[in-house]
Amino acid sequence: MQAAGHKPPYGFGLYLAAEAARTFAMDFAARQELKKALDEAGLVCWTANAFPYGGFHDTLVKQAAFSPDWRTAERLRFTLDVAKVLLDVAPDDGSPVSVSTCPLGYGQAAVDDPATIQHLQIVASTFTALSEASGRSLCLAIEPEPDGGFERVSQLAAWLSKRFTGEQLRHLGVCWDLCHSAVVGEDTQVVLASLKSTAVHLAKIQISSALQLKQQLTPARSQRLKQLTQDAYLHQVRGVDGQQRAFAFADVPDFLAATEHHDGQDLRVHCHVPVCQSDYGDGMQGTEWKAAVRLAQQAGYRDFELETYTLPGLPGDVLKGGSMVETMKSEMLACFSALQLDTPPV
């Protein structure tokens, strides 16, 4: 990164599994050691990801990635622990910080459950106190995801604005993942308009790209799709077939078994692929993300996070030079360029 003209510190999204978050939250000295280590590494944390509770890179995650959901005390405790750690390791410059979380749960069961509402109210009141004590804004960023309680930013923004007060909404907002929006087909202009009309806070934008195919699914393309999605996660499939019928599947194997939709004209798969390239072989493409970033910047948003967690599970020919590190570097440079953060080489 320095060779390309970018000097540290570099922004870093913190992830701690629940057990680690609890350990750091209970030990101030450990948090100070963590901050020192981040400082020495030239990393600054302004956001944290409290979506995965733990074991996110296990051999089989699937819908368990949403558990425990927001009906449970475990999800509440984990989130508050992560927030406490983040506030102590974030830079001392008064900038806003955020903690992203799951879209309440998998499916609709957690939406409007009294326990969910109560837990979010506790988050809002706790974050209010933490913000006052730290002198910095702290927001829970709920992340819409295919097949989650909320799939679209516009749906989540409307729900939040109807159920929580203005003071609570200072601390309950949205994490907008561009891959997820691409999969469900949510237009960028609709996202931005819904946030403006509801005055719901957009805490951060996750720069990411989904997998897309705009051709008929041949045997070779089916095989390539399998190769790209051979990891621990759900890969929801959305699209329109050759008869202009919309379809939705919870995972790639379900879609491949439904041969009547294989003449699709617009296939979108929840598979995070590197944002530094667009061609993934056999007609597979990465969805476009730069236009959304540009429009979000024009709307005044400044908090962006690169989100490609799938690199360990992708085939080696997708990675730059077969290396995850080189791929991450290339992704960061692509983001710097799109955000107009390029600097001349030193």
ROTIVEX-376323 format. One record per residue (C-alpha): residue number from 1; residue in one letter; x, y, z. Coordinates in nm, 2 decimals, decimal comma, padded with zeros to 4 digits. Example, Ala and Ser with C-alpha at 12.3 -4.5 7.8 and 13.67 -1.06 7.14 Angstrom:
1; A; 01,23; -00,45; 00,78
2; S; 01,37; -00,11; 00,71
//
This chain:
1; M; 00,00; 00,00; 00,00
2; Q; 00,28; 00,24; 00,08
3; A; 00,45; 00,16; -00,25
4; A; 00,13; 00,28; -00,42
5; G; 00,15; 00,61; -00,23
6; H; -00,08; 00,54; 00,06
7; K; 00,06; 00,60; 00,40
8; P; -00,07; 00,46; 00,73
9; P; -00,28; 00,47; 00,93
10; Y; -00,52; 00,26; 00,74
11; G; -00,89; 00,22; 00,83
12; F; -00,97; -00,12; 00,98
13; G; -01,30; -00,28; 01,06
14; L; -01,29; -00,46; 01,39
15; Y; -01,43; -00,81; 01,43
16; L; -01,44; -01,00; 01,76
17; A; -01,63; -01,32; 01,81
18; A; -01,86; -01,31; 02,12
19; E; -01,62; -01,49; 02,35
20; A; -01,33; -01,25; 02,26
21; A; -01,56; -00,95; 02,28
22; R; -01,67; -01,05; 02,63
23; T; -01,30; -01,09; 02,74
24; F; -01,20; -00,75; 02,62
25; A; -01,51; -00,58; 02,75
26; M; -01,44; -00,71; 03,10
27; D; -01,07; -00,61; 03,10
28; F; -00,97; -00,24; 03,05
29; A; -00,60; -00,33; 03,04
30; A; -00,66; -00,58; 02,76
31; R; -00,85; -00,31; 02,56
32; Q; -00,55; -00,08; 02,61
33; E; -00,32; -00,34; 02,48
34; L; -00,54; -00,40; 02,18
35; K; -00,54; -00,03; 02,10
36; K; -00,16; -00,01; 02,14
37; A; -00,12; -00,31; 01,90
38; L; -00,35; -00,14; 01,64
39; D; -00,16; 00,19; 01,67
40; E; 00,17; 00,01; 01,62
41; A; 00,03; -00,17; 01,31
42; G; -00,08; 00,17; 01,17
43; L; -00,45; 00,07; 01,19
44; V; -00,75; 00,29; 01,30
45; C; -01,08; 00,14; 01,39
46; W; -01,39; 00,35; 01,35
47; T; -01,63; 00,06; 01,29
48; A; -01,69; -00,29; 01,41
49; N; -01,88; -00,59; 01,27
50; A; -02,10; -00,76; 01,53
51; F; -02,31; -00,96; 01,27
52; P; -02,13; -01,30; 01,31
53; Y; -02,16; -01,42; 01,67
54; G; -01,87; -01,66; 01,63
55; G; -01,73; -01,94; 01,42
56; F; -01,79; -01,75; 01,10
57; H; -01,53; -01,94; 00,90
58; D; -01,65; -02,28; 01,02
59; T; -01,70; -02,56; 00,76
60; L; -02,08; -02,50; 00,75
61; V; -02,24; -02,17; 00,86
62; K; -02,54; -02,11; 00,63
63; Q; -02,84; -01,96; 00,81
64; A; -02,66; -02,00; 01,15
65; A; -02,48; -01,68; 01,06
66; F; -02,79; -01,50; 01,17
67; S; -02,80; -01,67; 01,51
68; P; -02,85; -01,58; 01,79
69; D; -03,10; -01,32; 01,66
70; W; -03,23; -01,00; 01,82
71; R; -03,49; -01,18; 02,03
72; T; -03,21; -01,32; 02,25
73; A; -03,02; -01,17; 02,54
74; E; -02,70; -01,32; 02,38
75; R; -02,73; -01,10; 02,08
76; L; -02,78; -00,79; 02,30
77; R; -02,49; -00,87; 02,53
78; F; -02,25; -00,94; 02,23
79; T; -02,34; -00,61; 02,07
80; L; -02,29; -00,40; 02,38
81; D; -01,96; -00,58; 02,45
82; V; -01,84; -00,50; 02,09
83; A; -01,95; -00,13; 02,13
84; K; -01,76; -00,10; 02,46
85; V; -01,44; -00,23; 02,30
86; L; -01,47; -00,02; 01,99
87; L; -01,50; 00,30; 02,18
88; D; -01,18; 00,23; 02,37
89; V; -00,98; 00,14; 02,06
90; A; -01,12; 00,40; 01,82
91; P; -00,90; 00,71; 01,74
92; D; -00,94; 01,00; 01,99
93; D; -01,07; 01,25; 01,73
94; G; -01,44; 01,26; 01,81
95; S; -01,54; 01,10; 01,48
96; P; -01,86; 00,89; 01,47
97; V; -01,83; 00,51; 01,52
98; S; -02,06; 00,23; 01,43
99; V; -02,14; -00,13; 01,51
100; S; -02,31; -00,33; 01,23
101; T; -02,54; -00,62; 01,31
102; C; -02,77; -00,88; 01,14
103; P; -03,11; -00,77; 01,00
104; L; -03,27; -00,88; 01,33
105; G; -03,27; -01,25; 01,22
106; Y; -03,32; -01,50; 00,95
107; G; -03,67; -01,47; 00,80
108; Q; -03,94; -01,27; 00,97
109; A; -03,96; -01,43; 01,31
110; A; -03,76; -01,17; 01,49
111; V; -03,92; -00,86; 01,33
112; D; -04,17; -00,69; 01,56
113; D; -04,12; -00,95; 01,83
114; P; -04,16; -00,77; 02,17
115; A; -03,82; -00,90; 02,28
116; T; -03,65; -00,76; 01,97
117; I; -03,80; -00,42; 02,02
118; Q; -03,70; -00,42; 02,39
119; H; -03,35; -00,51; 02,31
120; L; -03,31; -00,24; 02,05
121; Q; -03,45; 00,01; 02,30
122; I; -03,18; -00,10; 02,54
123; V; -02,92; -00,05; 02,27
124; A; -03,05; 00,30; 02,20
125; S; -03,04; 00,40; 02,57
126; T; -02,70; 00,24; 02,63
127; F; -02,55; 00,40; 02,32
128; T; -02,69; 00,73; 02,43
129; A; -02,51; 00,70; 02,76
130; L; -02,19; 00,58; 02,60
131; S; -02,20; 00,86; 02,34
132; E; -02,24; 01,12; 02,62
133; A; -01,96; 00,98; 02,82
134; S; -01,72; 00,94; 02,52
135; G; -01,81; 01,26; 02,34
136; R; -01,86; 01,08; 02,01
137; S; -02,16; 00,95; 01,81
138; L; -02,22; 00,57; 01,83
139; C; -02,47; 00,40; 01,61
140; L; -02,60; 00,04; 01,57
141; A; -02,60; -00,02; 01,19
142; I; -02,86; -00,29; 01,10
143; E; -02,76; -00,46; 00,78
144; P; -03,03; -00,58; 00,53
145; E; -02,95; -00,91; 00,37
146; P; -03,12; -01,15; 00,13
147; D; -03,37; -01,37; 00,33
148; G; -03,31; -01,17; 00,65
149; G; -03,57; -00,99; 00,85
150; F; -03,51; -00,70; 00,62
151; E; -03,37; -00,74; 00,26
152; R; -03,38; -00,38; 00,15
153; V; -03,26; -00,05; 00,30
154; S; -03,59; 00,11; 00,21
155; Q; -03,79; -00,15; 00,41
156; L; -03,56; -00,12; 00,72
157; A; -03,56; 00,26; 00,71
158; A; -03,94; 00,27; 00,70
159; W; -03,96; 00,02; 00,99
160; L; -03,72; 00,21; 01,21
161; S; -03,88; 00,54; 01,15
162; K; -04,22; 00,41; 01,26
163; R; -04,11; 00,23; 01,58
164; F; -03,85; 00,45; 01,74
165; T; -03,83; 00,81; 01,85
166; G; -03,60; 01,07; 01,71
167; E; -03,36; 01,04; 02,00
168; Q; -03,34; 00,66; 01,96
169; L; -03,28; 00,70; 01,59
170; R; -02,96; 00,88; 01,66
171; H; -02,83; 00,54; 01,76
172; L; -03,03; 00,30; 01,55
173; G; -02,95; 00,31; 01,18
174; V; -02,85; 00,13; 00,87
175; C; -02,55; -00,05; 00,72
176; W; -02,59; -00,06; 00,34
177; D; -02,41; -00,35; 00,18
178; L; -02,39; -00,30; -00,20
179; C; -02,36; -00,67; -00,27
180; H; -02,69; -00,73; -00,09
181; S; -02,87; -00,45; -00,27
182; A; -02,75; -00,59; -00,60
183; V; -02,88; -00,94; -00,52
184; V; -03,23; -00,82; -00,43
185; G; -03,24; -00,56; -00,70
186; E; -03,27; -00,25; -00,49
187; D; -03,19; 00,07; -00,69
188; T; -02,94; 00,31; -00,54
189; Q; -03,17; 00,61; -00,60
190; V; -03,44; 00,43; -00,40
191; V; -03,20; 00,37; -00,11
192; L; -03,09; 00,73; -00,09
193; A; -03,45; 00,86; -00,13
194; S; -03,58; 00,63; 00,15
195; L; -03,30; 00,75; 00,39
196; K; -03,37; 01,11; 00,31
197; S; -03,75; 01,08; 00,35
198; T; -03,73; 00,89; 00,68
199; A; -03,43; 01,08; 00,82
200; V; -03,29; 00,74; 00,93
201; H; -02,91; 00,75; 00,98
202; L; -02,69; 00,56; 00,73
203; A; -02,40; 00,46; 00,96
204; K; -02,18; 00,30; 00,69
205; I; -02,17; 00,17; 00,34
206; Q; -02,01; -00,16; 00,27
207; I; -01,84; -00,17; -00,07
208; S; -01,89; -00,51; -00,21
209; S; -01,98; -00,69; -00,53
210; A; -02,22; -00,98; -00,60
211; L; -02,19; -01,25; -00,87
212; Q; -02,40; -01,20; -01,18
213; L; -02,48; -01,39; -01,50
214; K; -02,68; -01,24; -01,78
215; Q; -02,68; -01,55; -02,01
216; Q; -02,84; -01,89; -02,01
217; L; -02,70; -02,13; -01,76
218; T; -02,50; -02,40; -01,95
219; P; -02,33; -02,70; -01,79
220; A; -02,00; -02,52; -01,79
221; R; -02,15; -02,21; -01,62
222; S; -02,32; -02,43; -01,36
223; Q; -01,99; -02,59; -01,28
224; R; -01,82; -02,25; -01,25
225; L; -02,10; -02,13; -01,02
226; K; -02,05; -02,43; -00,80
227; Q; -01,67; -02,35; -00,78
228; L; -01,73; -01,99; -00,68
229; T; -01,98; -02,08; -00,41
230; Q; -01,80; -02,38; -00,24
231; D; -01,77; -02,23; 00,10
232; A; -01,95; -02,22; 00,44
233; Y; -02,22; -01,96; 00,36
234; L; -02,56; -01,92; 00,21
235; H; -02,56; -01,80; -00,15
236; Q; -02,91; -01,68; -00,21
237; V; -03,01; -01,66; -00,58
238; R; -03,24; -01,40; -00,73
239; G; -03,32; -01,32; -01,09
240; V; -03,56; -01,33; -01,39
241; D; -03,58; -01,63; -01,63
242; G; -03,63; -01,63; -02,00
243; Q; -04,00; -01,61; -01,95
244; Q; -03,96; -01,30; -01,75
245; R; -04,07; -01,48; -01,43
246; A; -03,89; -01,36; -01,11
247; F; -03,74; -01,63; -00,90
248; A; -03,57; -01,65; -00,56
249; F; -03,38; -01,94; -00,40
250; A; -03,22; -01,97; -00,05
251; D; -02,90; -02,13; -00,19
252; V; -02,72; -02,22; -00,51
253; P; -02,79; -02,60; -00,48
254; D; -03,17; -02,52; -00,47
255; F; -03,14; -02,31; -00,78
256; L; -02,94; -02,56; -00,97
257; A; -03,20; -02,83; -00,90
258; A; -03,48; -02,61; -01,05
259; T; -03,39; -02,65; -01,41
260; E; -03,70; -02,46; -01,54
261; H; -03,52; -02,13; -01,45
262; H; -03,18; -02,20; -01,61
263; D; -03,26; -01,99; -01,91
264; G; -03,23; -01,68; -01,69
265; Q; -03,16; -01,34; -01,83
266; D; -03,05; -01,18; -01,50
267; L; -02,91; -01,41; -01,24
268; R; -02,77; -01,25; -00,92
269; V; -02,60; -01,46; -00,65
270; H; -02,51; -01,36; -00,29
271; C; -02,14; -01,44; -00,33
272; H; -01,90; -01,16; -00,24
273; V; -01,64; -01,15; -00,51
274; P; -01,33; -00,92; -00,51
275; V; -01,43; -00,56; -00,61
276; C; -01,10; -00,51; -00,80
277; Q; -01,21; -00,72; -01,10
278; S; -01,53; -00,80; -01,28
279; D; -01,47; -01,12; -01,49
280; Y; -01,50; -01,45; -01,30
281; G; -01,50; -01,69; -01,60
282; D; -01,77; -01,86; -01,81
283; G; -01,98; -01,54; -01,83
284; M; -01,98; -01,48; -01,45
285; Q; -01,94; -01,11; -01,37
286; G; -01,92; -00,90; -01,06
287; T; -02,20; -00,65; -01,01
288; E; -02,11; -00,28; -01,05
289; W; -02,05; -00,08; -00,73
290; K; -01,87; 00,24; -00,83
291; A; -02,18; 00,43; -00,94
292; A; -02,35; 00,37; -00,60
293; V; -02,03; 00,49; -00,42
294; R; -02,03; 00,81; -00,63
295; L; -02,40; 00,88; -00,57
296; A; -02,36; 00,82; -00,20
297; Q; -02,07; 01,06; -00,18
298; Q; -02,27; 01,32; -00,37
299; A; -02,54; 01,27; -00,11
300; G; -02,29; 01,36; 00,16
301; Y; -02,20; 01,01; 00,30
302; R; -01,84; 00,95; 00,40
303; D; -01,83; 00,62; 00,59
304; F; -01,73; 00,33; 00,37
305; E; -01,60; -00,01; 00,45
306; L; -01,46; -00,28; 00,21
307; E; -01,65; -00,60; 00,27
308; T; -01,52; -00,92; 00,10
309; Y; -01,52; -01,19; 00,36
310; T; -01,52; -01,48; 00,12
311; L; -01,16; -01,48; 00,00
312; P; -01,05; -01,80; 00,19
313; G; -01,33; -01,99; 00,02
314; L; -01,29; -01,87; -00,34
315; P; -01,10; -02,07; -00,60
316; G; -00,73; -01,96; -00,64
317; D; -00,78; -01,84; -01,00
318; V; -01,00; -01,56; -00,86
319; L; -00,73; -01,43; -00,64
320; K; -00,47; -01,19; -00,77
321; G; -00,16; -01,40; -00,81
322; G; -00,33; -01,67; -00,61
323; S; -00,28; -01,46; -00,30
324; M; -00,54; -01,33; -00,05
325; V; -00,30; -01,06; 00,06
326; E; -00,24; -00,94; -00,29
327; T; -00,61; -00,95; -00,36
328; M; -00,69; -00,74; -00,05
329; K; -00,43; -00,49; -00,16
330; S; -00,58; -00,46; -00,50
331; E; -00,93; -00,43; -00,36
332; M; -00,82; -00,15; -00,13
333; L; -00,65; 00,04; -00,42
334; A; -00,97; 00,00; -00,62
335; C; -01,17; 00,15; -00,33
336; F; -00,92; 00,44; -00,28
337; S; -00,96; 00,52; -00,65
338; A; -01,34; 00,51; -00,65
339; L; -01,34; 00,73; -00,33
340; Q; -01,09; 00,96; -00,49
341; L; -00,84; 00,90; -00,22
342; D; -00,55; 00,84; -00,45
343; T; -00,22; 01,01; -00,37
344; P; 00,09; 01,04; -00,58
345; P; 00,36; 00,78; -00,51
346; V; 00,61; 00,88; -00,24
//
